[in-house]
Amino acid sequence: MELSKTYGKVFTMYLGPKRKVILADYDAIREAFLNCSEEFGNRPEIPLFKKIAEGHGIVFSNGETWKVMRRFALHNLRDFGMGKKLIEHKIQDELHFLIMYFGSHKGKPVDTSIILKHVSSNIICSILFGNRYEYDDSEFQYLLKLLDENVKLVGSSMIELYNCFPFLGFLIGAHRRVLQNIQEITNFFHKLFEKHALHLNVSHLTGFVDSFLLKQQQESQNPKPEFHKKNLLFSTLDIFSAGTETTSTTLCWGLLLMMKYPEVQRRVQAEINKVISLRRDPQAQDRKNMPYTEAVIHEIQRFANIVPMGVSRSVLADTKFRGYVIPEGTEVIPLFSSVFKDETQWETPHQFNPAHFLDATGNFVKRDCFIPFGLGRRVCIGESLAKMELFLIFVGLLQKFTFKPAPGIEPADLDLTAKVGFTLTPVPHLVCAVPQEEVHGS
């Protein structure tokens, strides 16, 4: 951000021998990823991810593999409920388990980071495998801890050093921990794949994995099959990881910000009471009648800025862009921080302010520069699912509880500093979920 003040909105920097082009404002990112979507449509070759996935799956694949896997994933995510009433009911069911979890603590302090990961991963597991996992399932808890550790490590300076100088891997070591965690996660998924293959019923597919296994059978005679074991593994892992990490981290920020700004929390709860009441479950269709709540959720995403450097791209060939020529294969980083903290786009970019998404009469206002899910052909395939999850879970929790800091901590003292990893997460903190009847009773 500081360099862009000197060198402009499009500039080159080197990390070791690696040339990277930085796009440092909304117009530049939009022009590249929407107007020149084909040219900027590839993923760069990043040593750690190349070693992990070898170009398979969805997120870090290119060419025909990416086209086939993305198309298949989109089709099946929709088939198994994304954006439909079916997944809305599954989110509501998971919300009930989460409310019971918070209720069992009776307003006492609790760490929300792992439980919120469990919630969002259960929802994505219902699409992938057709089932959920209990919150006390030790094997699944361990899987989530491995995922959490990798998210932190992948954004660390040691991994960046490895990606710049992979030949120094024998000195660095951090990448070996990531690979070890991936192997354990892989073992977990392989057991599931074997179980699903053994009980595959073509007339009753339970989720994405069953659908992939069926496609694998159908394509068995294809001389260049894309539906093979490695694409099954890494497509499943991509959907699972993305569907778990970003939504849970956003919810974690949301509850922290409600504790930090209790007046915002009270306004959201007043709107919930007016539109939904305390009795029935929130529904996706309530969004249109809850402009303030919708503005708050959008502002949580903007302020938290959980993927500050986006997910980088690379250019397919030598590409002319804004008077420069970007050489083929160059990594291009869309600096989302430059969009979400842009003083020309937001009235108070460094403050949490739901008014950014409201007009003078209190109606919700869409902002073109609100791009947490990316832009163009690589936009997040789970966007509609994430939006529904954020709304239903955030509203469902505030409908039942008021969130307060641990005893002895004032809202003003809460730390909004982010921990740096592949995503920006809140520093460790405790949350007290006080039942609404106790709040009103007092």
C-alpha positions in Angstrom: 0.0 0.0 0.0 2.9 2.4 0.9 4.8 1.5 -2.3 1.7 2.2 -4.4 1.8 5.8 -3.2 5.2 6.2 -4.9 5.0 3.8 -7.8 1.3 4.0 -8.8 -1.5 1.6 -9.1 0.4 -1.0 -11.2 4.0 -1.7 -10.4 6.5 -4.5 -10.3 8.4 -5.7 -7.2 10.8 -8.6 -6.7 10.7 -11.1 -3.9 14.1 -12.8 -4.3 14.3 -13.7 -8.0 10.5 -13.8 -8.4 8.9 -10.9 -10.4 5.4 -9.9 -9.1 3.1 -7.3 -10.6 0.9 -5.6 -8.0 -2.5 -4.2 -8.9 -3.2 -1.6 -6.2 -6.7 -0.2 -6.8 -10.2 -1.3 -7.7 -10.2 0.0 -11.3 -6.9 -1.8 -12.1 -8.1 -5.1 -10.6 -11.5 -4.8 -12.4 -9.8 -3.9 -15.7 -7.5 -6.9 -15.5 -9.8 -9.5 -14.1 -13.0 -8.5 -16.0 -12.0 -6.8 -19.2 -8.9 -8.9 -19.7 -10.2 -12.1 -18.0 -8.7 -14.5 -20.5 -5.2 -12.9 -20.3 -5.2 -12.8 -16.5 -7.0 -16.1 -16.0 -4.2 -18.4 -14.9 -2.8 -19.3 -11.5 1.0 -18.8 -11.1 3.3 -21.7 -10.5 4.0 -21.4 -6.7 6.5 -24.1 -5.5 4.7 -25.2 -2.4 1.3 -25.5 -4.1 2.9 -27.2 -7.1 4.5 -29.7 -4.7 1.2 -30.3 -2.9 -1.4 -30.5 -5.8 0.8 -31.0 -8.9 -1.6 -28.8 -10.9 -4.7 -30.9 -9.9 -8.0 -29.8 -8.4 -9.7 -26.4 -8.9 -7.9 -23.5 -7.1 -4.4 -24.0 -8.4 -5.0 -25.8 -11.7 -5.0 -24.3 -15.2 -6.0 -25.2 -18.7 -8.3 -28.1 -19.4 -8.1 -29.5 -15.9 -9.3 -26.2 -14.4 -12.1 -25.8 -16.9 -13.4 -29.4 -16.4 -13.1 -29.4 -12.6 -14.6 -26.0 -12.1 -17.5 -26.7 -14.4 -18.2 -30.1 -12.7 -17.9 -28.5 -9.2 -20.3 -25.7 -10.0 -22.8 -28.1 -11.5 -22.7 -30.4 -8.6 -22.6 -27.8 -5.9 -25.9 -26.5 -7.3 -27.3 -30.1 -7.6 -26.6 -30.8 -4.0 -28.3 -27.6 -2.7 -26.1 -24.5 -3.1 -28.4 -21.5 -3.5 -31.5 -23.6 -2.9 -33.9 -24.3 -0.1 -32.2 -27.7 0.5 -29.0 -26.0 1.7 -30.9 -23.4 3.6 -32.5 -26.1 5.7 -29.1 -27.7 6.3 -27.7 -24.4 7.5 -30.7 -23.9 9.8 -30.1 -27.4 11.2 -26.5 -26.7 11.8 -27.4 -23.4 13.4 -29.6 -25.3 16.0 -26.6 -27.4 17.0 -24.5 -24.2 17.3 -27.1 -22.5 19.5 -27.2 -25.6 21.7 -23.4 -25.5 22.0 -23.4 -21.8 23.1 -26.4 -22.4 25.3 -24.6 -25.2 27.1 -21.9 -22.7 28.3 -24.5 -20.6 30.0 -22.9 -17.3 29.2 -19.4 -18.4 30.3 -16.3 -17.4 28.2 -15.6 -19.7 25.2 -13.1 -19.6 22.3 -15.1 -19.5 19.1 -12.4 -20.1 16.5 -12.6 -24.0 16.2 -16.3 -24.3 16.8 -17.1 -21.9 14.0 -14.8 -23.8 11.7 -16.7 -27.0 12.6 -20.0 -25.3 11.8 -18.9 -24.1 8.3 -17.1 -27.4 7.5 -20.2 -29.4 8.5 -22.3 -27.4 6.0 -19.7 -28.0 3.2 -19.4 -31.7 4.3 -23.2 -32.1 3.7 -22.6 -31.1 0.1 -19.4 -33.1 -0.4 -20.3 -36.3 1.6 -23.9 -36.0 2.6 -23.2 -36.0 6.3 -22.1 -33.8 9.3 -19.7 -34.5 12.2 -20.5 -34.1 15.9 -18.7 -31.3 17.7 -17.0 -33.7 20.0 -15.7 -35.9 17.2 -12.0 -36.0 18.0 -10.8 -37.2 14.6 -12.7 -34.4 12.8 -11.5 -31.8 15.4 -7.9 -32.9 14.7 -8.5 -32.5 10.9 -9.7 -28.9 11.5 -6.6 -28.2 13.6 -4.4 -29.4 10.8 -6.2 -27.2 8.4 -6.0 -24.2 10.7 -2.2 -24.7 11.2 -1.7 -24.9 7.4 -3.6 -21.6 6.8 -1.3 -19.9 9.3 1.9 -21.5 7.9 1.1 -20.8 4.2 0.9 -17.1 4.9 4.1 -17.0 6.9 7.4 -15.4 6.0 9.2 -18.8 6.1 6.9 -20.3 3.4 7.2 -17.1 1.3 11.0 -17.6 1.6 10.6 -21.2 0.5 8.5 -20.2 -2.5 11.2 -17.7 -3.5 14.1 -20.1 -3.0 12.7 -23.6 -3.0 16.3 -25.0 -3.4 16.9 -23.8 0.2 14.0 -26.0 1.5 16.5 -28.2 3.4 17.3 -25.2 5.5 13.8 -23.7 6.0 11.7 -26.6 7.1 8.3 -24.9 7.5 7.1 -26.4 4.2 7.7 -29.9 5.5 5.2 -29.3 8.3 2.6 -28.1 5.7 3.3 -31.2 3.6 3.0 -33.5 6.6 -0.3 -31.9 7.6 -1.6 -32.3 4.0 -0.6 -36.0 4.1 -2.7 -36.5 7.3 -5.6 -34.7 5.8 -5.2 -36.8 2.6 -5.4 -40.0 4.6 -8.7 -38.8 6.2 -10.2 -38.1 2.8 -8.9 -41.4 1.2 -10.8 -43.4 3.9 -14.0 -41.5 3.0 -13.5 -42.0 -0.7 -13.1 -45.8 -0.1 -16.2 -45.9 2.0 -18.2 -43.9 -0.6 -16.9 -46.1 -3.5 -17.8 -49.3 -1.6 -21.4 -48.1 -1.0 -21.9 -46.1 -4.2 -25.6 -46.1 -5.3 -26.0 -44.5 -8.7 -29.7 -44.0 -8.0 -29.0 -42.2 -4.7 -25.9 -40.0 -4.9 -25.3 -38.4 -1.5 -23.0 -35.6 -2.6 -20.1 -34.2 -4.7 -17.9 -37.2 -4.0 -20.5 -39.8 -5.1 -21.1 -37.8 -8.2 -17.3 -37.7 -9.0 -17.0 -41.4 -8.4 -19.8 -42.1 -10.8 -18.3 -39.8 -13.4 -15.0 -41.6 -12.9 -16.7 -44.9 -13.8 -18.3 -43.3 -16.9 -15.0 -41.8 -18.1 -13.0 -45.0 -17.5 -12.4 -45.5 -21.3 -11.4 -41.9 -21.9 -7.7 -41.9 -23.1 -7.1 -38.5 -21.3 -9.4 -38.7 -18.3 -9.7 -35.7 -15.9 -11.9 -37.7 -13.4 -9.0 -39.5 -11.7 -8.0 -40.0 -8.0 -5.8 -36.9 -7.8 -8.5 -34.5 -9.2 -11.0 -36.1 -6.8 -8.7 -35.5 -3.8 -7.7 -32.0 -4.6 -11.1 -30.8 -5.9 -12.6 -32.1 -2.6 -9.8 -30.6 -0.5 -10.2 -27.2 -2.4 -13.9 -27.0 -1.8 -13.6 -28.2 1.8 -10.8 -25.8 2.7 -12.3 -22.8 1.1 -15.8 -23.5 2.4 -14.5 -23.9 5.9 -11.8 -21.2 6.4 -13.3 -18.0 4.9 -16.8 -18.3 6.3 -15.7 -19.3 9.8 -13.1 -16.5 9.9 -15.7 -13.9 8.8 -18.1 -15.1 11.5 -15.3 -15.0 14.1 -14.7 -11.3 13.1 -18.4 -10.7 13.2 -18.9 -11.8 16.8 -15.7 -9.9 17.9 -17.0 -6.7 16.2 -20.4 -7.1 17.9 -18.7 -7.2 21.2 -16.5 -4.2 20.3 -19.5 -2.2 19.2 -22.5 -3.2 21.4 -24.6 -0.3 19.9 -24.4 -2.0 16.5 -25.3 -5.3 18.0 -28.4 -3.8 19.6 -29.5 -2.3 16.3 -29.2 -5.6 14.5 -31.1 -7.3 17.3 -33.9 -4.7 17.1 -34.2 -5.3 13.4 -34.3 -9.1 14.0 -37.0 -8.7 16.6 -39.0 -6.5 14.2 -38.7 -8.7 11.1 -38.3 -12.3 12.5 -39.2 -12.2 16.2 -37.5 -14.5 18.7 -39.4 -17.6 17.7 -39.0 -18.7 14.1 -35.7 -19.5 12.3 -34.2 -16.8 10.1 -34.7 -17.4 6.4 -32.7 -16.3 3.4 -35.7 -14.3 2.1 -35.5 -12.1 5.3 -32.4 -10.4 3.9 -34.4 -8.0 1.7 -36.3 -6.8 4.7 -33.3 -6.3 6.9 -31.1 -3.5 5.4 -29.2 -2.6 8.5 -28.2 -6.3 9.2 -27.2 -6.7 5.6 -25.1 -3.6 5.8 -23.4 -4.8 9.0 -22.5 -8.2 7.4 -21.1 -6.5 4.4 -19.1 -4.1 6.6 -17.7 -7.1 8.6 -16.4 -8.5 5.3 -14.9 -5.2 4.2 -13.4 -4.3 7.5 -12.0 -7.8 8.3 -10.5 -7.9 4.8 -9.6 -11.6 5.5 -7.7 -12.2 2.2 -5.8 -8.9 1.9 -3.8 -9.9 -1.2 -6.5 -11.8 -2.9 -5.5 -15.1 -4.6 -2.8 -14.3 -7.2 -3.1 -14.9 -10.9 -0.6 -15.1 -13.7 -0.7 -13.9 -17.3 -1.3 -16.5 -20.0 1.1 -14.8 -22.5 3.0 -11.5 -22.8 0.2 -9.0 -22.0 -0.1 -5.3 -22.7 -1.7 -3.6 -19.8 -1.9 0.1 -19.0 1.1 1.0 -21.1 3.2 -1.9 -19.8 4.0 -5.4 -21.1 3.7 -8.1 -18.4 5.8 -11.1 -19.4 4.1 -14.5 -19.8 3.8 -16.4 -16.5 4.3 -13.3 -14.3 2.5 -13.6 -11.0 -0.1 -10.8 -10.6 -1.3 -9.9 -7.0 -4.7 -8.1 -6.7 -4.2 -6.1 -3.5 -7.7 -6.3 -2.0 -6.5 -4.1 0.9 -6.1 -1.3 -1.6 -9.8 -1.7 -2.5 -11.3 -2.1 1.0 -9.2 0.7 2.5 -9.4 3.1 -0.4 -10.1 6.6 0.9 -11.8 7.6 -2.4 -14.3 4.7 -2.2 -15.2 4.7 1.5 -16.0 7.5 3.8 -14.2 6.1 6.8 -12.1 3.2 5.4 -10.1 2.4 8.6 -13.2 2.3 10.8 -16.0 -0.2 11.3 -18.9 1.7 9.8 -22.1 -0.1 8.5 -23.2 3.3 7.0 -20.8 2.5 4.2 -23.7 0.2 2.8 -26.7 2.4 3.7 -28.2 5.4 1.9 -29.6 8.5 3.7 -32.9 6.8 4.3 -31.4 3.6 5.7 -31.8 1.4 2.7 -29.1 -1.1 1.8 -26.8 0.0 -1.0 -24.6 -2.2 -3.1 -21.1 -1.0 -3.7 -19.2 -2.1 -6.9 -15.9 -2.1 -5.1 -17.1 -4.7 -2.6 -15.3 -7.7 -4.0 -14.5 -10.2 -1.2 -15.2 -13.2 -3.5 -13.0 -11.9 -6.3 -13.8 -10.9 -9.9 -14.0 -12.5 -13.3 -13.5 -16.1 -14.4 -11.8 -17.2 -11.1 -14.5 -15.7 -8.8 -15.3 -17.9 -5.8 -17.6 -20.8 -6.8 -19.1 -20.9 -3.3 -20.2 -17.2 -3.2 -23.9 -17.8 -2.9 -23.4 -20.5 -0.3 -21.1 -18.2 1.8 -23.6 -15.3 1.6 -26.5 -17.5 2.8 -24.4 -19.0 5.6 -23.2 -15.6 6.9 -26.7 -14.2 7.0 -28.5 -17.2 8.6 -25.8 -18.0 11.2 -25.0 -14.4 12.1 -28.7 -13.5 12.5 -29.6 -16.8 14.2 -26.9 -16.3 16.8 -27.8 -12.6 17.5 -31.5 -13.7 17.7 -30.7 -16.0 20.6 -27.7 -14.4 22.3 -26.0 -11.1 23.1 -22.3 -11.4 22.7 -20.1 -9.8 25.4 -16.4 -9.8 26.2 -15.0 -12.0 29.0 -15.5 -10.6 32.6 -13.1 -7.8 33.3 -12.7 -6.7 29.7 -14.4 -3.6 28.4 -15.6 -3.5 24.7 -13.2 -0.6 24.1 -10.3 -2.8 25.2 -10.9 -5.5 22.7 -8.0 -5.9 20.2 -8.9 -5.8 16.5 -5.3 -6.5 15.4 -5.2 -9.4 12.9 -3.0 -12.5 13.0 -1.3 -12.9 9.6 -1.6 -16.1 7.7 -3.1 -17.0 4.3 -6.1 -15.3 5.8 -6.3 -12.5 8.5 -7.8 -13.9 11.7 -8.6 -12.2 15.0 -6.0 -12.6 17.8 -7.2 -15.2 20.3 -10.1 -14.0 22.4 -13.0 -15.3 24.5 -16.6 -14.7 23.9 -19.6 -14.8 26.3 -22.9 -15.7 24.6 -25.5 -14.4 27.1 -29.1 -15.8 26.3 -31.5 -13.1 25.1 -34.0 -13.8 27.9 -31.3 -13.1 30.5 -30.4 -9.8 28.8 -34.1 -8.7 28.6 -34.7 -10.0 32.1 -31.9 -7.9 33.5 
